Amino acid sequence: MTKRKHVPLSLLCAVLCGATLGAAPRPPATSFAPAAVLELTNGVKIVSQPSADGKLVGAQIFLPAGLSQQPVEKAGIAAIAAALVLETPVEGQQTLIDVAQGLGATASYTLDPADTRFYIEASSADLPRLLHDLRSALRHPALAQLRTEQAKALASADEMTKSPLEAAYAMVRRARYEGTGFAFPDAGSALSIANISSADLQTYLGSAQRGNGTVIALAGAVGGDTLDAAKREFGDFTPGVPAATMPTARSVDRTREIVAHRNVPSPWIAVGYSAPNQYSADFPAMLVVEALLGPGGDVHALAFASNTTAPTEYLGAYYQYEAQPGSLVVFLDGESASVDQAVRDLQTGVARLRGQNLPPTLVDEAKQLALGNYYLSATDLSQLAWLLGRSAVSPEGVQFENTLPQRIAGVSAADIRRVAQRYLSKETVAIVLPQTESH
């Protein structure tokens, strides 16, 4: 599917002009249902949030092998490994996807900076069977299909190079995450994909099957059979293995401008800044800053997943807080204004955030927007299970999902200014220009 994201300019215009706006409607006072955490002896965390509504269960299986842990010279291995698991025969010649579709269920994967997530949504009666099939595929992936998956990955990587949005985002990531697998496009490159062998895949998938760092998050019609199945299927993950150390990205210590040329009708711009990760004390204030700059979508809007297609165009602020360190990337286009003017307008807004406290009315509106975006990020079983799993590994534990709104509501004008001064100082400006233009 093709998605076009439009930046809501009202708050950014208010920041630029020094104006104040009327108070936004308050989001509902939402809280999430109580959750329980069970940690197995091998370190696997099973976290559940039962609901009496409906008969479906959403299961997010977080495996500690994401984009950042990829060997730099084998970028793309995370995507190939995840696809291979879903394409492995598990019941006769039926793959996990085949079995799920036959049951009216779904099975997919999403790549995050720190994790590969497999998602299964099914009736509570069918979920144990699908968890078993996933575990079977992880134990015995169909490595003989490597060539087929490499060909698919090459096609995906080639398609991504044609997108000005992906090109701009890739340039920012390359500058900000040098030294890690997250510095490269999610699908990899022709060279790195060709470097991947069956032995590499076996090693990579083997490293993901360890207790420490694995989280099974269950939301919806969770019952005893579901919990027993999760314990049974993942209780044999390797115990006692320390969590993988995330590679350290080289520090961005200066403003940079990077220019590339593509066959595009108009310029596309991405401006990247440093940002706190999701468990930082500064996270709530940066969510408010994102609202002020115009959020274009949630943290997974640009994620590499098996069941969605990346947007071809995306305008607004994109906060990638799952990476280490986090990034705030603002996407602009040069269709309605010159490249220089679009960047100058953003820099003017950022300078005001850093230079003075915003009026209380504007701060209140930004907080209401940030709260609304937060609640809208968890409106189906997939998102609820993701939020639950993310909360389970936070320093606060599962209460993170209910305390974060309180922390957003407590953000002050001084917090916004302090966080802007701390993080929004060094820019990485990536500009994609039409091939016929010179810069």
Secondary structure, DSSP 8 states (H G I E B T S, - for coil): ---EE---HHHHHHHHHT-----------------EEEE-TTS-EEEEEE-SSSSEEEEEEEES--STTS-GGGTTHHHHHHHHHHTSEEETTEEHHHHHHHTT-EEEEEE-SS-EEEEEEEETTTHHHHHHHHHHHHHS--GGGHHHHHHHHHHHHHHHHT-HHHHHHHHHHHHHSTTSGGGS-TT--HHHHHT--HHHHHHHHHHH-BSTT-EEEEEES--HHHHHHHHHHHTTSB-S-------------S-EEEEEEES-SS-EEEEEEEE--TTSTTHHHHHHHHHHH-B-S-TTTT-EESS----SEE-EEEEE-SSSSEEEEEEEESSSS-HHHHHHHHHHHHHHHHHS---HHHHHHHHHHHHHHHHHT--SHHHHHHHHHHHHTSTTGGGHHHHHHHHHHT--HHHHHHHHHHHTTS-EEEEEEETT---
